[in-house]
Amino acid sequence: MEVHSRAQRKEGVVTGLQGIIRDITARKKVEEAVKASEARYRNLIQDAVDVIYSHDLQGRFLEVNETALRIYGYSADEFAAMNIRDLVHPDDLSTATAALRAKAAGTVERTGPYELRSRTKAGETVWLEVTTRILAEAGQPVIQGIGRNVTARRQAESSLEFLKQTLPLLQGKLVDDGLRILLERIATVAGWPYAEAWVPDSKGTLSASPAFFAARPGFERLRKLTEKIAFQRGEAVLGRLWVQPESQWIPDIQKEPGVVRGAAARAAGLSSVAVVPVLDGTRFVAGLAFFGTVPRSDDPQWLQLAERAAVVAAPFFARSQSEEMLARHIEFTTAQFTASPVALVIVDAEGAVVAANPKMAALCGTRVKEGAHAVFDLSGRVAERMEDPVRFTERVRDIYMSPDERLRIDGVEHDRLGHDLLGTDGKKLGHVLYLRPKAATDAPLSRPRTKKS
């Protein structure tokens, strides 16, 4: 009931009361329904998984929901003192202000959805898909916005694009150069200021690769220390990565057991690290370490990007390592072949010459074009690399086809020796033939004499 009353007076004396009683049951029910609806609406806003906010035409925040407080790390009071310019990424601010101006001018009532970057209190980037509209509250125009967090989707898209752009850069590179490219690209896109690679060495330990990335000066002391140490299997974070090749994000380096570079890392402003193995099947190829200045909530997401990049790049590194090992083996074999005191030639199963040393070239009356080194050419084009390819071919054919075990060449008798080269399956791959001067075989071995004084 709604009651209105007033006193009745006569000659200044209250003689009675006059009142009006009105049944307002229906109105109260409407008001209570409105309050309940507003409460439900407010609860929906506060419990929504999306960021919901409102601000005036100058961009000053009026209200934000709990999701906004949780994602951005600001309190409600801090938001009340902020403008959208404090939240939107500088590169995307023009998009937000253009949408605001259009609604303020009455051109449109609603804009979106469109995507823009925003920044948390900790400096992390959050991608929002935003829809905004203009409303009237207490007679004043207000902008209400809904922002859906699409950071994970954006990062997934960036990961795919990142991999597409990175892999071509690795082709044709040596292992260390490829690792350097991969470290720089991952660290740059993830915002990690320092990164390094570790590889198994000939001593059976894990040592630092020459490949590393530094986004700024200040890591010199850490790098010098890194170059001096090596880890045994299972020792510290990287040694454990070698034994148990599973990626790991460590928010606080100092709390890890066995830390040997903690002081240097702290002096360089580094506190967190993410480690990622590079595997060729089950073989450990390398370990990647990415350092951060402060632990960030999105570090595990960037760790997933590094994992995907390592998986995709692993075949490249394995192939490059094999090629480098093969190159070193060929270099060693070439040196042995060149330094041999006898003339050597190798022919394949079809009789094509695939290798010859300078002594054999000299016995054939010619020289190697490139100099004094042996020639290897599995395509059988060794003769083309001789100064007189015709003479070389004819002499090698005569030597190879001769039935004699002893040949006279340029007045010097040579023992003609050789044996077949067999594959692991016993199949003949070719034949190695060598000529040794007879005088050399007959002469006894002796030490050179020294002159007495």
Secondary structure, 3 states (H helix, E strand, C coil): CEEEEEEEEECCEEEEEEEEEECCHHHHHHHHHHHHHHHHHHHHHHHCCCEEEEECCCCEEEEECHHHHHHHCCCHHHHHCCEHHHHECHHHHHHHHHHHHHHHCCCCCEEEEEEEEEECCCCCEEEEEEEEEEEEECCEEEEEEEEEECHHHHHHHHHHHHHHHHHHHHCCCCHHHHHHHHHHHHHHHHCCCEEEEEEECCCCCEEEEEEEEECCCCCHHHHHHHHHCEECCCCHHHHHHHHCCCCEEECCHHHCCCCCCHHHHHHCCCCEEEEEEEEECCEEEEEEEEEECCCCCCHHHHHHHHHHHHHHHHHHHHHHHHHHHHHHHHHHHHHHHHHCCCEEEEEECCCCEEEECHHHHHHCCCCECCCCCCEECCCCCHHHHECCHHHHHHHHHHHHHCCCCEEEECCEEEEEEEEEEECCCCCEEEEEEEEEEHHHHHCCCCCCCCCCC
